Amino acid sequence: MAAGAVAVLRPSRGSAFRASGAPSRMGASMKKYVLQAVASLGLLAGMAAAPAHAQLVNANDPLKIKAIVESQGWPAKLINEPGDDPYIESSRNGMPFLIIFMNCTAGKQCKTLQYYMGFSGAANVPLDRFNAWNREKRFARAYLDEKGDPVLEMDVDLDFAGIPSRNVGETFKTWASLMDSFQAFVSE
């Protein structure tokens, strides 16, 4: 039998698969196939569970988040001033944005991220349009900052053990799509 193959075992007359609980008369070759099948299933189960657990990412390690940003093909500059919460400066298609580490204790042990993008000089977007954006879009919110400039924010919860790194990468793909939509929205 090839490595990793699983045998389909069928009981035959007089085989070990009796409902009566009588002693088994399983032959040596049958025992070999049963042991191979059990070993193969155990190996497959172990292989399936290990990668998901090994690649969890949380907000405690800004360098991991920076690497995921760079894996999207975007530049990433980690800013980590003593006593302040860290953040990453990045851009995509000429649009600068920040990844802010939040819910931190003394600039460390962060629990969440916030993706942040603001447009200066794009004021005069009526508030009812922002309300429409927030009603129609998921995952991010838009508002006018204290200077009247449009802002887009998206929160990502990485608390506890975190989430798989692939999922963090997917949040950046969602963010990229929202950034494109928001740029078009404020330019209308």
C-alpha positions in Angstrom: 0.0 0.0 0.0 1.3 3.5 -0.9 2.3 5.8 2.0 -0.6 7.9 3.1 -3.2 5.7 1.5 -6.2 4.7 3.5 -7.6 1.2 3.0 -11.3 0.6 3.0 -11.9 -2.4 5.2 -15.0 -4.6 4.7 -16.0 -7.3 7.0 -16.3 -10.8 5.5 -18.1 -13.8 6.9 -16.5 -15.1 10.0 -14.2 -12.0 10.3 -13.4 -10.0 13.4 -16.3 -7.7 12.8 -18.9 -9.6 14.8 -21.7 -7.9 16.8 -21.6 -10.7 19.3 -18.3 -9.7 20.9 -16.9 -13.1 20.3 -13.1 -13.4 20.0 -11.6 -12.2 16.7 -10.3 -14.5 14.1 -8.6 -11.6 12.2 -5.8 -12.8 10.1 -2.2 -11.3 10.1 -2.7 -9.5 6.8 -5.9 -8.0 8.0 -4.3 -6.7 11.2 -1.5 -5.2 9.1 -4.1 -3.3 6.9 -6.0 -2.1 10.0 -2.8 -0.8 11.6 -1.7 1.0 8.4 -5.1 2.6 8.1 -5.1 3.8 11.8 -1.5 5.1 11.5 -2.3 6.9 8.2 -5.4 8.6 9.7 -3.4 9.6 12.8 -0.6 11.1 10.7 -3.1 13.0 8.5 -4.9 14.4 11.6 -1.7 15.5 13.1 -0.5 17.2 9.9 -3.8 19.0 9.5 -3.9 20.5 13.0 -0.2 21.6 13.3 0.0 24.3 10.7 -3.1 26.2 11.9 -1.8 26.4 15.5 1.8 27.1 14.5 1.0 30.2 12.5 -1.3 32.3 14.8 -0.5 36.0 14.8 -1.4 38.5 17.5 -0.7 42.2 18.0 2.1 41.5 20.5 4.7 41.2 17.7 4.8 44.3 15.4 7.6 42.7 13.3 5.3 39.9 12.3 2.6 42.3 11.3 5.2 44.3 9.4 6.2 41.2 7.5 2.6 40.4 6.6 2.2 44.0 5.2 5.4 43.6 3.2 4.1 40.2 1.9 1.3 42.2 0.3 3.9 44.1 -1.7 3.5 47.3 0.3 6.3 49.2 2.1 6.2 49.1 5.9 8.1 51.3 8.3 7.7 50.3 12.0 7.6 53.3 14.4 8.2 52.2 18.0 8.9 55.1 20.3 9.5 54.3 24.0 6.3 54.7 26.0 4.1 55.0 22.9 2.0 52.4 21.1 3.8 51.2 18.0 2.4 51.8 14.5 3.4 51.0 10.9 3.5 53.6 8.1 2.6 52.1 4.7 1.1 53.0 1.4 -0.7 51.3 -1.5 -1.0 52.7 -5.0 0.1 56.1 -3.7 -2.3 56.1 -0.8 -0.6 56.4 2.6 -2.1 54.7 5.6 -1.2 53.6 9.1 -1.5 50.4 11.0 -1.9 51.4 14.6 -1.3 48.9 17.5 -4.0 49.5 20.0 -5.2 48.4 23.5 -1.6 48.2 24.5 0.0 48.2 28.0 2.9 50.7 28.1 3.5 50.3 24.3 3.6 46.5 24.5 1.2 43.6 24.8 -1.2 45.1 22.2 -4.5 43.3 21.5 -5.9 45.0 18.4 -4.9 46.8 15.2 -6.5 49.7 13.5 -6.0 50.5 9.8 -6.2 54.2 9.3 -6.3 56.4 6.2 -7.2 60.1 6.1 -7.6 62.5 3.2 -6.5 66.1 3.6 -7.9 68.6 1.1 -10.9 66.5 0.4 -13.3 68.3 2.7 -16.9 69.3 1.7 -18.1 65.7 1.6 -21.6 66.0 3.1 -22.3 64.1 6.3 -25.3 62.3 4.8 -22.9 60.7 2.3 -20.7 59.4 5.2 -23.9 58.0 6.8 -24.7 56.2 3.5 -21.1 54.8 3.4 -21.4 53.5 6.9 -24.8 52.0 6.2 -23.7 50.2 3.0 -20.1 49.1 3.7 -18.9 46.5 6.1 -15.7 46.1 8.1 -14.7 49.8 8.1 -16.2 53.2 9.2 -15.9 56.6 7.6 -16.2 60.0 9.3 -14.9 63.6 9.2 -12.1 64.3 11.6 -11.8 67.4 13.8 -10.5 69.4 10.7 -13.3 68.2 8.5 -11.1 65.8 6.5 -12.5 62.4 5.5 -11.1 59.4 7.5 -11.5 55.6 7.0 -10.7 53.2 9.8 -10.9 49.4 10.1 -10.4 47.5 13.4 -8.9 44.1 13.6 -9.1 42.1 16.8 -6.0 39.9 17.4 -6.6 39.3 21.1 -5.9 36.1 23.0 -4.0 33.6 20.9 -4.5 35.6 17.7 -5.7 34.5 14.3 -3.9 32.6 11.5 -1.5 34.7 9.6 -3.3 34.0 6.4 -6.5 35.6 7.9 -4.4 38.7 8.8 -3.3 38.9 5.2 -7.0 38.6 4.1 -7.8 41.6 6.3 -5.3 43.6 4.3 -6.9 42.6 1.1 -10.3 43.8 2.5 -8.6 47.0 3.6 -7.1 47.5 0.1 -10.6 47.1 -1.5 -12.1 49.5 1.0 -9.3 52.1 0.4 -10.0 52.0 -3.3 -13.7 52.4 -2.7 -13.2 55.2 -0.2 -10.8 57.1 -2.5 -13.5 57.0 -5.3 -16.1 58.0 -2.7 -14.4 61.1 -1.5 -13.5 62.1 -5.1 -17.1 62.0 -6.4 
